[in-house]
Amino acid sequence: MTLSPLAHKQWQRFRSIKRGYYSALLLVVLLAMSCGAELLVNNRAVLVSYHGTLFFPTYGHFLPGTTFGLDYDYETNYRELAVRLAAGGEDGWVLLPPVPYSAFENDLRESEYPPYPPSFSSRHYLGTDTTGRDVLARLVFGFRIAMTFSLVLLACNYLIGIAVGCAMGFWGGAFDLLFQRVIEVWSNVPFLYVIMIIASIMVPTFWTLTFVMVLFGWMSMTWYMRTSTYKEKTRDYVLAARALGASSPRIIARHILPNTVSVIVTFIPFSIAGGITALTALDYLGFGLPPPTPSWGDLLSQGTDNLDYPWIVTSVVTAMIVVLLMVTYIGEAIREAYDPKRFTYYE
Amino acid sequence: MNDAAAMWFRGLVFVIGMGAADAALALPDRLPDNLVWVSNDDDPEFAAPEAKRGGTFRTSMSSFPLTLRRVGPDSNGSFAGYLRHNQLSLVAWHPVTRRPIPSLASHWAFDPDGKTVYYRIDADARWSDGVPVTSADFEFTRDFMRSKHIVAPFYNDNYTTQIVDIRGYGDNIVGVEGASPRPPEELMYEYGPSVVPKHFHELDENWVSRYNWKVEPNTGPYQISEVRKGKFIELKRDPNWWANDRKYYRNRFNPDKIRIKVVRDYNIEFQHFLRGDTDTFGLVMPQFWHEKAKGPQFDNGYIGRYWFYNNLPQPAAGMFLNEDDPILQDRNVRIALAHAMNFDRVINTVLRGDYARMQTFNEGFGDYDNASIHARPFDLVKAREYLEASGWRNRGPDGILVKDGQRLSLRVTYGSPYHTDRLVILREEAKKAGIELDLSLLDSASAFKQMQEKKHQIAWMTWASQGLSPEYWQFFHSVNAHVAQTNNLMNHADPAMDKLIDEYRASTSTRMRVELAHRLEQMVFDSGSVIPSFKVPYTREAAWAWVKLPAWLGSRTTDALFDPLEMSAGVYSAGGLFWIDVEEKRRIRAAMAAGETFAPILKIDETHRRRDLE
């Protein structure tokens, strides 16, 4: 792949801003890891060898306890199996993930009441929540859900926002005037109330939540796209393209859009941060994804209700601060990389 | 114009029609001759004879009342209890025998129509300002409660459609007619009017604002003596209270004064209590009993802790399965589901062992309880047997049972986010039986609406349970099945059960009703449509050592040990048994100053614990 000289320069500039660059690297690594989170954080073993046969329980069908000579037909408890096989007597071994708990499983003890504090011996590295679920497991899967939500939201919002904004700027006139009014009216619908009403009469799913958020979230991008399209439209190269006989779609797609890309790109990190906080806030208020979905908002509300067990609130607040800081650093770096004025600094 | 006239005309006919109906329902002009007057002087006393009068009982409320009226706007706040329970009712309910006992009325008689009770007002009964209580007060109560001026639609309706008529016969006898026949005791409970002093009220459109801060005369032992707005309210004991020496009222209501201070936060209230600014504190909440009620005041015996098991009607809490649902219409699945619910695990973990398992749908009604029934325990073997009998044999890739391409996944509708903790544990445990619970948390009003419209599969909820005997008609009769807006959430329709329910409702013999209730409860159990969940069969409280209780702490229907009035929330006249030992208070204060200590006080009373119902 070859980059245009300008893009190459921007990339060099981005790389030279260290904290943004490393944040981006780290976030990409975290995202990639969260895609395979089942291998790292799971109550299913990564690998089991039993009587000479190898099993890979992580993905695929559940394996009943009877598979490994246990007396139950529900899902095998691999932690117990690992202890039993390690004790010897039977041929086999179990390779457990580093965090051997799922985000849903209640690890409860007979003589002690949850939440349990962080402990290396029980492998609850960040402790458990009020029903004995592993905080780290819920953080990891909550992160994956929040990031997915945020990225899907971003894609939909930008697709609609850019299309409408470009059209408004390019055609102008009555079309522009009409859409401006539509957007003004639409942005005044109190979006939080809509979510509350929906959450009270039905259980919101991932997609209904995304749909509602897109319904009220696409407008902000239109204003920026409208103004930059207006600006670009009057430039000579657009006139030249038109003189050569290029069609309107071609002019928008091939000439105007690439020249407004800096506007789009600089907004992306902040939209991602916005998406994460929006979902967390909704979950915190109880209008988000239904229980028992792992979510940061749910952990946050549990943590603030149980300040006597500080590991819950500390874990989730730290995680949020770290992720949002990283996203902000990336945003800063991108903005600077795209800034034509070479010597502006954001300090 | 014509239309308006027609409307007016129709309205007039309606009013006349109402009048005619009233006349048909009204009580007779003359007292019937053949009435048999009864009273109840045979039940045991339940207060401690060694109780001492005196001292001030200091307690708190979370907000200052917006009015001192008993009815009308803003009258249903937390202070309302102090006003309402300082007004005696016609009869009270004995906390041990659960039978009616004399209160404002000394005797009562039942009309053969099964709807009317005549009461003889105690000749000594006085308002706190010395005016005798007469039947005219009751007649006034009827008009008062029906008046639009009090701005209380509930009372307007209740004293029109439920209590159909109230009428005086001479100064001392009053008749009360209810809407439909009931067994005698139910009649007195359900259609028992309160009484309003006629000489005090002047009803007009300004009543609500004019009477907002006026202290109404009352018939109970205490009278409001000081109101400091936003700060506190003080009640003073009338030393010459007319019922002082009545059998069921002597040695009760012992403190001379009750001072109720405003403390807006529960944790701050606890700090006030630890400092000795208030005398008692409720410890029902697990974190208070287990974690916060510790420290020198407790170890040194200055503050005592009490855990008192009682035996009261329990709110009917559980899972209510919709029998119209394609999966749940199969009784085997319902019973398997009951065996797949690990309630004990929930109790022993997130509920800290503080709750108990509810065994039957109705519980805590004394003789009515059917103690031979025990809720189905968590038992995966039995769950599998029942499921296999209905063809649920194969598990899908995720371990959930599958039959004809359908997964055994059931939606649990609930309305309280605080119950998510309990449900997630049940959900994880049910997976072992191959059943998936899909948790559907809605806003509580929407959840209840969905249940009332019978659109749920499993309803997770609690029915507030009050009254003298269990209710079956609204929950299990077939007239309430398959229609929206009724409480038969199970859509249970069984002709045999209908017959028993009708008999139960019509029967006027308590012995008969108890027997029918036992059979009905068995039928509820056999249907498998109700999976009972939890109950809290006790009260837990803390009190400074100078607050004394009888040796037996309370009676079986005591719902609050340190209740200064006749009752707090329940039906039974169980309150007002404690007293403040003023000399002991001086001694303890001195001991605290000198650093002297006593043995810690921890009393756990299981006399009334129904182990057969656990």
Interface residues (C-beta under 8 A of the other chain):
Chain A: G60 H61 F62 P64 Y72 D73 Y74 E75 F104 E105 N106 L108 R109 E110 Y113 P114 T130 T131 G132 R133 A199 S200 I201 M202 V203 G286 P290 P291 P292 D308
Chain B: Q287 E291 R345 N348 T349 V350 R352 L380 R384 R395 P397 D398 G399 P417 T420 D421 L423 V424 I425 R427 E428 K431 K432 A433 G434 L439 S440 L441 L442 D443 A445 S446
